[in-house]
Amino acid sequence: MTRTCTVCGIRTHKTCTGCRFTAYCSTRCQKEHWILHVVECDNPGREITTADRLAAGVLSPGLLNHKQTLLDYCLLQACVTDDQERLIAMYTELFQDLGIKPAVVHKWRIERRLHEGLVQAFKAAGERASPATLEWLSCHAAVFDSEYNMEDARTIAHSFAQSRELVAWVYIGMPQTDTVEDMVRTRSTWTHSQIICFMLYVALLTANPVLTMGDPWVVFGYCVFLDDDPIVEQLDSLYCGLISRCTFEEFHNAFITCTLLDLMDRKGLQGARNQMPPEFTSLMCRSTRHLPPIWRFKAYIVSQRIETDHHILISYGFANCSNDAEHNRLRLLYAKAFREWKISALPLQVAMQNNRIYEYIASCPYFKGNKAERQFLRRILCRRSELSDEDIHALIVRTRAGFVS
């Protein structure tokens, strides 16, 4: 079967010899794409390092979510000083512009000289390297402290998050003199719905993507869109306008009574609200207890910060995956289906109920699955009548394995 080369788009019969899945027209194209493909290939021929995952993550949005990689290359501790974006940009320049191989970076880390190696690489690159990046590297050796462990990083990230939360805390009318401890003590008496509303305030007031906050992405309607959809900015603006015109108590009461849309109208935001699609309106009129499971499923597919019930995944073929590689492959294909093949969530749910998921995906106008993808999806996306306890346990383990807490 003729396919399209992943790199250049030329028609070809050739595929990666490891997975027999990804199409390439030549060795040159395969080598060019290998830095991304190696972490997805079912049979890469060697052990995958966290440096491989780092390179694939910074060069392909959405893949930088492996916990040990974030720790090994200092991205967790960098968030405490707001250096994370600068660090990602530095690694992107390192791999993309300077052409440094992940194996080299892995060696630097193993030999405990990551910062030294990075500085030397940027100095040796001369005019190909950004002077601003080299200057930043030279002044931020502390970011690369190798003595951090996962618990240290979590503690730092948690403290940084709390400092941002204080911004929202004062905004909702709490005393400006409150400390983090005061805030935590008061919030311990709050209901779950109050906390969810507050998390949305934190995201909006600190320019933090709502997707990174977990549950608010689902219950406030962001799940209707993808994170790179231009309409997300309109939704941010709509909610920012609302919280500037009502009290936190008004917002929370409207949330728990499913009347946020009415509150928007009463506060003069009907025009902006009417620009939202019908799926958003329908979702916002429902109690959070009765949201269609498809939205939780979509959240699991597009974000590793949002956990989901394994029972939902059973309905979408994940119980048919025999190992971690197949589980991850199916997750990536669903992400591709949402982002590139433009499938819609609610029709997907209907297809699931009728045991016709593959038929629905394949019928979408933008579907361009190659032969290997079609064969894999046909095999996996069929409903099993019975599952053993071992099958369910394996699914639960795989579901939680890549979750970023």
N, C-alpha and C positions, 0 to 999 in steps of 0.2 A: 504493500500500500504506500502510495506517495504521500509524504507529509511536508510540513514547512519547517525549515531550519529555525531553531530557537533564536539564533543570533542574527542571521542576515535575511531570513525570509525566503531563501531559495528552496524550490521543491526538491525533495530528496527521499531516498529509501533508507538512508542510514540512521542509526540511533546509537545512543550511548551503549557500549558493550557491557557496562555494569548492570544497568537497570532495564535495558531494552525498552525504555520508556520515552526519554527525551530525544528529540530529533536534531541531528547535526549534519550538515552537508560535507564537512571536511574536518580533519584533525585540527586545523587552525581555529575553526569556530568552536570546537569542543574545548580546546585549551583556553580560549578567551572566556568561555562561560563556566569553566570548571570551578573557579573561585566561589561561584554561587551554587552550582549544581552539586558539589561534593557533599554538602550537608543534607541534601535531599535524596541522593542516589541510594538505591537499595543495596548496592554492592560496590562501594567506592574503592575497595581493594586495600584499604589501610584504616587505621584508627582515626576517627574524627577528633580533632583537638578543639579546645575552646578558642584558639586563634582562628581556626577555620570558621567557627560560628560567628566570631567577631567580624571577620571580613565579609561574610555573607550578610550579616545583620546590618552593617553600616552602608553596604552597597545596594541593599534591597529592603526598602521600608516594610516593616511588619515582621521581620525575622529576628530583630534584636531583642529577644525575650528569654534567652536561656539563662537561668539563675547563676550557674557557676561561671559563665562567660562574663556576666555583668560584674561579678565579684573579682574574677581574675584580672580584668583589665580596668578596674578602678571606677567603673561607671556608677556603682552604688554609692561609694563614698563621695564621689564628685558632686552628687546632688545636694549635699549639705552646703556647698559654697557656690551653688548655681553654675558650676563648671561643666555640667554634664553635656550640654549642647556643644560647648567648645571642644570637649574631649571627643565627641562623636565626629565633629568636623575635622579634627586632627587625624583621627584614624581613617576617615574617608580619604583625606589627602594622601596619607601614607600609602594606602593600597592602590588608589585610583591614579594619582598623579606621579607618585614617586616609584610605583611599581614594586614595592617591597612585598615579599611573599609571606603568607601566614606562617610558614614553617620557621622563617627567620624570627618573627615576632614571638612565636612559641618558645624558641630557644632562648631569647632574651629573658622571658618570664621565668623559665625553668632555672636559668642561671642567676636569677634575682638581680638582673640589671636592665629591667624594662625601660626605666626612665633614661638611663645612660644610652641605651641602644637607640631610643627614639631621637634623642638630641643629636647623636652622631649621624643618624640617617638624614636628618633635616639639614645639618651642616654640610654633609657630603653632597647633597642634591644641588647646592648652589642656587642659581637663579630659578630652578624648577620648583623650589620650595617657597612658601609664603614667609616673608620675614616676620609677619605678625604671629604666625604659628610658632616659629622658632623662639621668638621672644617670650610668648606665653609658656611654652615648654620649659624654658630656662628659669622662669620665675615661679613655677608651680611643681617643684619636685615633691612637695608634701602630698600632693594628690595621689602619687604613685607609691605611697607607703605600703610595703609588702606585708606588714604585720597585721593588717586587718583580717578578720575572719567574718563569716556570714553573720554571726550575732552582732559583732561590732557594726557592720554595715547596716543591719536592720535597725539597730538602736539609733544610729546617726540619721538614717532616712526618716525614722519615726519622729525624731526631735525636730528635723527640718520641716516635716509636714505639719507638726503642731505649731511651729512659728508662723506658718502661713495661715493656719486656722484661726490664729488670734486676730488676723485682719478681718475675717468674716465675723468673728465673735463681737468685735467692737461695732461693726457695721449693723448688726441686728439689735443693737441697743444695750449690750452688756457693758459693765463698767470698764473704762479704759485702763483702770489700775489692776484689773484681773491678771493674774499670772497663768501660765500653762496649767499649773496645779489647780487653780481656782476653776478654770474652764473644764478640766477633766472631771473634777468633783461634781460640778453642776450637771454636766452632760451625763453622768452616771445615773441620774434620776430621770433622764428623758426617755420617751418612747422611741421605738425603732423608726417610726415615721418622722419624728422630729429630727433624728440624726440624718436620715436620708435627705431631708430638705436642706439641712445645714451643709451637707456634703456638696449639694448643688451650688449653694452660695459660695463655698470655698473655691470651687472650680471657676465660677464666673468672675469672682473678684480677684483671683490671682492668675487669670489667663491660663489656667490648667485645663487641658482637654477633658471634657466630661467622661470620655471613654476610659480614662485612667482611674476614675473614681469608682468604677464597678456598678453597683445597683442603680444609681441615678441615670446612667446611660440608657437603661431599659425603662424605668418607670416614668421618666420625664420625656419619653418619645424620641430620644436621639437614635434609638435602635432602628427606627424607620429608615434612616439614612446610613451611608458609609462615612467614615471619619474624614475622608477627603472630598466629600460632596460640598460644593459651594453653599448649599442651603443650610448647612450646619452653622455657618456664621450668622445667617438670618435668624436661626433659632436661638443662638447665643444672644443676639441683640434683642430678640423678643423677651427672653427671660430677664435680661439685664434691665430692660425697660420696666418690666413688671415689678422686680424687687426694689426698684428705685421709687415706685409709686405706692407700695403697700408695706405694711409691717410684716415681720417674720410670722407673727401669730396669724395674720390674715392669710398669708401664703400657706402656712401649714394646715389651717382649717380647710382651705380650698382643696388642698392636696388629699386630705383624708376623706373628704366628701365628694371627690371626683368632680369638682367644679372649678378647676383652674382656668378652663376656657372661659367660663362666665366671668371670673375675676379679671381676666385679660380684657374682656369686652367692657366691663364696668370701669376699668382704668384707662379707657381710651385707646386700646391696642387692637381693636377688632380688625382694622385694615391689615396690620402685620400678621395677625393670626390667620386671616383668611387666605394668606399666601402659602400656608402649610398644606400639604396634600391630604386627601381624605383618610389615608392610613393613620396619620398623626392624630387627626380629630377622633377617629374611632378608638384608638388606643387610650387617649387621654380621658375618655368618657368611662373607662372601665376601672373597677377596683383593682389594686395591685394583686389581690388574691385571685383574680379571674383573668389575668392576662394570658393570651394564647401562648403555649409553651414554645412556639417557634421563635419568639423574640429572645428567650433565654438561650435557645440553641444557636441563634445567630450571634449572640454575644460571646458564646464559647468559641465559635469559629473565628471571629475577628479580633478577639482580645484574650490573652492569657492571664488577664487580671480578673476575669469574671468566671467563677466556677459555675457548674451546672449539675443538675441531678442526672445521675447515670441512666435513669429510666428514660429520660428524653433522648439520650444518645442511642439507646437501643432501637428506637423507632426509625432512626436515620442511618442504620447500617453499621454502626460502630461495633456492635456485638459480633459482627461477622469477620472482623479483623483478627487475624491469627497471631499478630505480634505488634510490637511498637512501631515498626517501619510502616506496616499497613495502616495502623491507626493515624500516624502522622501524615501519611500520603493522602488518606481520605479527608483529613482536616484541611490540608492544603488545597485539595481539589474543590472542596466546598467553598473555601475562601476565594479561589479562582472563579468559581461559579457566581458568587455574589459580586465580585469586583470586575471581572472581565466578561463573563457570559451573561451578566445582567439578569440573573434569576430574581424573582420576587419572593419575599418571605411567605406571605399568606397563600399564594398558589402552591408553593412548595409544601406547606402544611396539608393542603387538600390532597396533593399527590401522595404524601405519606399515608394519609388515612385510607387512600384507595390502593395502596401498595404499588404505586406507579411513579416513584421518584425518578428513576432513570429515564422513563419515557418523557416526563415533564422537562427535565434538564436538557435532554437531547433535542426536544422540540423548540427550545428557545432560539430566537433568531441569531443571537451572537455566539451560540455554542460552536466551538471549534476543537472539540476533543479529538485527539489522534486515535489510532487503532488501539494502542496500549491503554490509553485512558478509558476508552469505551469498554474494552474488555474488563478492565478492573472494576469500573462502576457497575457494569451489568452483574458481575459476580457478587459484589459487596452489597449492592442496594436491593436486596431481596429480603423479605421478612421471614425470620425463623420462627417456627411454631413453638419450640421449647428451648430454654437455655439452662445449662447446668449451673450449680453454685460456683463451680470453678470458672465458667465463662463470665459470670457476673463479677466475681472478685477480680479477674484479670482486667475487665473493663474499668472498674473503679480505680485500680492502680494506674492504668494508662491515662485516665481522665485527669488524675491529680498530679501526674508526673511532671508536666511542664508548667504547672500553675505558678505564677509569680505572685507571692504574697506581699 
